[in-house]
Amino acid sequence: MEAIVVNYRRGRKTQTVNQMVIIVEGVESKEAATALVGKTVVYTCTGKAAKTISGKVTAAHGSKGAVRVLFETGMPGQAIGAKVEVQ
């Protein structure tokens, strides 16, 4: 499945750079989003150093089908708006 990175998981004055909020195509409810918990998410960096950063879906985020993903390292700012693969 493809998904789009929406933003970092953040608070009013902080942001957690290794946790992202993503929207998965075809998932539009909280119940469908909770079914994705535990799946692996892979982000492929483009540019000179082509590498992949993998993460895991930890929880649903809100009631519209977004999910929170915990990545192994910090995510670059260019990842916002990029496509990721949910396996």
N, C-alpha and C positions, 0 to 999 in steps of 0.2 A: 504494500500500500504506500502511496505517496502522502506526504504531509508537508505543511508549511510552518516554518518557525515564526511565531508571532512576536515574542519578546522574552527577555530574561524574567525569571521569577524574582519579584522585587517587592519591597515595602515602600513606605513613604520616603525614607531617607537612605535606604540601602538597596543593593541588588546583588543577587547571588549568581556569579558568572558561570557556574557549572550546572545550573538548573534553568531549563527553558520551558516555555509554554508553547505547545504546538497544536495545530488544528489538522486533524486527519480527514481526508476526503471521504465523504459518505457517512461520517459519524456525526450525528446531530442531536444526541441526547446523552444525559449523564449515565444512563444505564449501559448504553453502547460503549461509552468511553471507559467505564470501569471494567468492561470485558477485555480491554487492551492492556490492563495492568500486568506487568511482567514481561511484555514483549520488548525486543531489542530494536533500537533506533540507530541508524547509521547516517552520519553527516560526512560528505566527501568535500574536502577543501579543494578549491581550484587555485591555480596560480603556479608559482615556481616550485613550492614544496607541496606536491599533491599528496595528501595523507587523509586518513579517515579517522573520525572521532566517533566512538560508539557510546551508547547510553541505554538506560532502561526506563520504561514507563513506570512511574511510581504511584500516580493517583490521577483522578479526574480533576479538572479545574473549572469550576463553575457548572452551569446547567445546560450549556449549549454544545457540549461534546468536545471541548478542549481538554488536553491532558498535560500533566507535568512530567518532564523527563530529566533524570539525573544523569549527566554525562561524566565520563571518567576524568576529564580535565576541563579547564575553563574554555568557553566558546568565544570565538572572535566576534566582533561587532558586525562583520560582513555576513554572519550567519542569519541575521534577522531578515526575514523575507525569503530566505533560501529554501529549497526543497530538500527534504530528508526522506529516507526510506525506512518504513516500519516493517519489520520482519516477523 
